[in-house]
Amino acid sequence: MERSSNRKIFKYPTLSPLWIAVFIDIIGFSMILPMAPFIAQEFNIDIFIMGIILSINAIFSFIFGPILGKLSDKFGRKPLLLISQAGTIAGFLILAFSNSLQMVIISRIVDGIFGGNFPIAKAIIGDEVPPKDRGIQMANIGIAHVLASLIGPALGGIFFSIGGLLLPGLFAAGLSVFTIIITIFILQETWPKSKRELNNKLKHKIVIKIRKNRNAMWYLVLFGFHTASFIIAMASLSFFAKIMFGLGPFEIGILLLISGIFRAIVRFTLFKPTINKIGESNAIKVGLGIFLVTFFIIGLSINWVMFLILILFISFAASLTRGPLNSKISQTVTPMEQGKINGIGSGLDSFAQIIGPLIGTLMLSLYAPYFLGFTIASIALVPFFMSFKKIQLKKYDIANLSQEKSIQE
């Protein structure tokens, strides 16, 4: 039974290079998290200013992510993915050689402009994978998160402790070079010219307006509130650990490493049986419920052990929630809109990464730590209640779409 489960997880080997590309994109963000409070210390700036710098990256991702996703609908996934990866290398190299706050900011801007790996990756899954398997394959993005969270924060903390920004920046840039090679020689184009031409013909007959698709809008709003609460929590963890428990970058990296190991164990053991047992919709409800309770409690942590246990609960909830939610979003639209809808979804992630560091660092600067937990829990309450609405998703077949005049629900 376990072998059958594993075969399903890796049922689409053509997607394997994609996981590497996504992994590299995530590892850069995860490496910076344990470093952020100490970058602020090194350049003698307030943690809220550091929160603004972290948000700058997300502002540009928010603007350019949907654009890159939409361009991939027009020109194909592979070319846009390569452009995105090249920009990621440039951002990491600038970060590695940053000797001023201005260079750190520039590195974050460059990385944000070319942060299209996520929407394009989700569009590729939408191209290649039918709805019945899409939840598992979308969750493979979660595996990339898991692996990045296993080594990224730990490496970021260790490398920064040894040699400042140079080592983590060069390491991430080297991995990105490897990713470009993999993409060029192994990744297959999933949205070739023939499909793009059919797409252009159908556009003359079909009016595509995602804002009029009620199912898509419901899931996008739900995902927006969820990812806002999640990113605020994740962006605040390192600052919280430094302020409350006096932990250094190495210790914070180890805490996040333990969390990543736990999430990996959950992902490869409990995730698939849980989805089979209770279904994607119920898994989302359970995960959002765990988020809600954990966020409420985390600000009341009295020591690093309690803090670590709560982080483990967050990891478990993330395993249950984020992959299935991305799957649901992709199933609300036609094959022709995968780049667009996933660009919007990634835009919401980017928007959350804008407000996350700002809200987290501001709350920790001005108020007692437990106010941070209450704030995050209040935001998490919205998607938890929204998840109880029953939604019937329509099965789209590109071969039959030309017979329809419009897509509206």
N, C-alpha and C positions, 0 to 999 in steps of 0.2 A: 504493500500500500504506500509506504514511504517513497519507494522508487518511482511509483506512478506519479506521486505528488511532485517529486523533483523534476521528472520528465516534463510535467506541465509547466513548471516554473521556467524551465529553459527550453520550452517547446519551439521557440522561434530563434534559432542560432544566428540569423542575420541581424538580430538586434544586439548581439553581444558587444560589438564595438561601441554601441550607443551608451551602454552602461559605463564604459570607461570614460567617455566624454563627459557624462553627467557627474561622475565621481570626481573628476578633476575640478569641475566648476564648483562643486560643493566643498571640496577639501580646502580650497582657498579661503572661503568664508569661515569654515570651521577652525582653520588655523589661526585666524585673526582674533577669534572670540577670547581665548585666554590671554592674548597679548594686549588687548585693548586698554584695560586699566593701567597697564605699565607703559604703554605708548604715551598715554596722557601724563603719566608721572615723568617720563623721560623728557617730554617737551614742555613740562610745567604748565599744563592746562587743566581746567576743571573737567570733571568727568562728563558734565553735560555738553561741553564743547566737543569732547570725544564722541559723544552720542550723535552730535550733528555731523561729524566727519563720517561716521558709519552710515548715517542716513543719506549722505551725498551719493554714495554708490547706488543705493536703492532708488533715489530720485531718477537717476539716468537710466537704470534698468526699467523702471516704471514707464518711462517715455519710449525707450527704444525696444524693449522686449516685444510688445505687440506689433511694432513696425517690422521687426525681423521675422516674427511669426507669419505675418501677412505676406511679406516678400517671399517667404518660403513656399506659400501657396502659388505664387506667380512664377518663381524661377527654380523651384525644386528645393528639397531639404538639404542636400549635401553641400551645395555651394555656400548657402547661408550659414550652415554649421561650421564650415571651415573659416569663414570670415569671423564668426564669433570666437572661435578658438584662437585665431591669430591675435585678436584684441585682448583675450585673456592673458596670453603670453606677455604682451606689451605691458599690461597692468601689473603683472607680478614682477617683471624686471624693474619697472620704475619703483615699485615698493621695496625691492631688495636693495637698491642703491639710494634710498631716501635718506638724506642727511638734514632735512628740514621738514617742518610741518606742511609747507606748501607742496613738497614732492609727494608726501603721503596722500594729500588731498587729490593731487593730479592722478596718482595711481588708482585711487578709488573711482574717480570720474571715468578714466579709460576702461576699467574693468566693468563699470556699469553700462557704458555705451554699448559694449559688445557682449552683454550678458544675455544672449539669446539661446544659450544651450537648452534651458528648460522648456520654453514653448516649442522649440523645434523638436526636441526629444519626444515630447508628448504628442506632437503631430505625427511623428514617425510611427509611434505606437498605434495611433488612430488609423494610419494608413494600412498598417501591416496586420493588425490583430482584430479579429471579429469580437463583437461585444461580449460573448460568453467567456472569453479568455482575457478580456481587457483589464479586468480588476487585478488579476494576478500579475500581468505584465506592467501595469501602472505601478503596482507595489514594488516592482523591481527598481523603480526610481527610489523607493524607500530603502532597498538594499544598498543602493549607492550612498544614500544618506547614512545608513548604518556603518558601512565600511569607512566612509569619510569621518564619521564621528568616533570611530574606533581609533584611528591613527592621527587624524587632523589636529584636534586640540592638544593631544599629547606631544606631537611633533612640534606644533607651534610653541607650546610652553617650553619644551626642552631646548629647541633651536634658539628661541629668543633669549633664554637664560644664558646660552653659550656665546652667541654672537650677534645679538640684536636682530634687526630686520633682514640682514643679508642672507642668512642661512634659510629661513623659511621662504623668503621670496625666490631665491634661486632654485630651491627644491620644487616649489610649485610650478615655476616656469619650465623646469626640465620635464616634469610630468606632462605639461601642456604640449610640449614639442612631441613627445611620444604619442599623445592623443591625436595630433594632426596627422602623423604618419599612419596610425591605425585607421583614421577616417578616410584618408586618401586611398589606401590600398585595400581595405577590407569592407568598410561600410558600403552597402548597396543603396542606390537611390530608390526610395519608396514612393516618390511622387514624380514619375518620369514625364517626359514631354507629352506622351499619348494621353495620360490622365489629365494633364494640365490643359491640353487642347479640348478634351471632352468637357472639362470644367468650364472653360470659356464659352463653349457652345450652350451649355445648360444655363449659364448665367443670363443669357438673353431670354430664357423662358421662365426662370425662377427668380423670385425676389427673396433675397436672403437678408433678414433683419433679426439678428440675435436678440435685440432689445424687445422684439415682439414675441419671442419664444418664452412663454411663461415658465416652463420647466427649467430652461437654461438659466433664466434670470434668478429663479428661486435658489438653485444650487450655487450660482455665482455669489449671491448675497450671503448665503450660509457659509460658503468657503471664505468669503472676505472677512466676516466676523471671526471665524475660527482661526484663520491664519494670522489675524491681527493679535489675538490673545496669545497664540503660540509663539510668535516672533518676539513680542514684548518680553515674554518669559525667557526665551532663549538668549536674547540680547542682554538681559539683566543678570544672568546667572553669575558671570565672572565678577561683575562689579559688586554684586551682593556678597559673594564669597570673600572678596577682598575686604569689604567694609565690615562685615559682621564677624568673620572668623580669622581675619588677618592672613589669609592664604596667599602664597606667591604664585607666579605663572606656572611653575612646575607642578605644584600641588593641585592647582585648578585643572591643569591638563590631565593629571591622573584621575581626578574625580570624573571628568568628562569621558576619559578612556573607559573607566568602569561602567559608566552609563552606556557607552557604545557597545561594550561586550555583552551587557545584559540585553540590549535591544537586538543585537545579532542573534543571540540565543532564542529570543522570542520569535524573531522573524523566521528562523529556519526550523523551529519546532512547533510552536503554538499557533502561529498565524494561519497557515493553511487549514488545519483541523478546525480552528475557530470559525473561519469563513464558511467552511463546508457545513458546520453544525448550525450556525445561527444566521448565515447569509450576510451579504455586504451591508444592507440597510441597518440591521441590528448591530453589526460590528461598529458601524459609525456611531450609533446611539450610545453604545457602551463606552467607546473611546471618548466621545465628547463629554459623557458623564464623569469619567475619571479625570479628564482635564479640569472640569469645573471644580470638583472637590479638591484636587491637588493644588490648583492655583490659589484657592481660598486659604489653604493651610500653609503654603510654602513660606509666606512672609512671617509666619510665627515660629520658624525654625529656631531652636535654641542651641544647636551645635551642628557641626559638619556631618555627623552621622545621620541625624534626622534629615538634614538637607539632601544628602546623598540618596536616602531611601525615597524621598519625594521625587527626585530627579529620575529614579528608576521607574516610578509610576508614570511620569511624563513620557518616558521612552516607550513603555508598554502601550499607552494611549495613542502615541504617534504611530506605532505599528498597526494598530487597528483602524485608524481613521484616515490618514492622508492618502494612501494608495487607493482605497475604495472610493473616496470622495473624488479624486481625479478621474477615476473610471466613470462615475456617475455623470460628471460634467461632460466628458467626451461623448457619452451616449445620448446627450440631449440634442445633438446637431448632426447634420449630414456629413458624409465623407469629405465633401468639398470645403467644409468649414473647420476642419481639425486644426489647421494652423491658426486660424482666427480665434477660435474659442480657447485654445490652449495659450495663445498669446495674451488673451484677457485674463485667464487664470493666473498666469505667471506675472501679469501686471499687478494683480491683487497681492500676490506674494511680495512683489517689489514695493508696493504701497505700504504693506505691513512692515517691511524692512526700513521704510522711511520713518514711520511713526514709532516703531518698536524701540530703537535706541533712544529716541527723543523722550518718549513717555517714561521708559525705564530709568534712565539717568536723571531725569527731572524729578521723578518721585523719590528716588534715593537721595537726591541732593536736598530736597525741601522737607520731606516728611519721614515719619518713622517707617521702617521696612515693611511692617504689616499692611500699610496703606497700598503698597505695590501689589501684594497678593489680592487684596480686596478689589483693586481696580481691574486686574487681569481677569478675575473670576466674574466680575460684572459683565465684561465683554463676552466671556465664554458662555454666559447664560443664554445669549441670543441664539447661537447656532444649535445649542442643546435642545431648546424648545422647537426650533425650526425643523430639526431632524425627524420629528414625529409626524410630519405631514406625509401622507401616502401619495406617491407619484408614480404613474404608469409611464414608462419610457417607450417611445415609439422606435421600432426597428426600421432603420433607413437602408435602402438598397439603391446604390447609385445607378443601376441599370433601369430602375423604374422612375427615377426622379424626373426625367424629361417629360413624363406624362402629367406632371403636376405643374400648376401655374404659380403656386406660391407655397412657402412653408411658414405657417403660422400656427401657434397653439394658444 
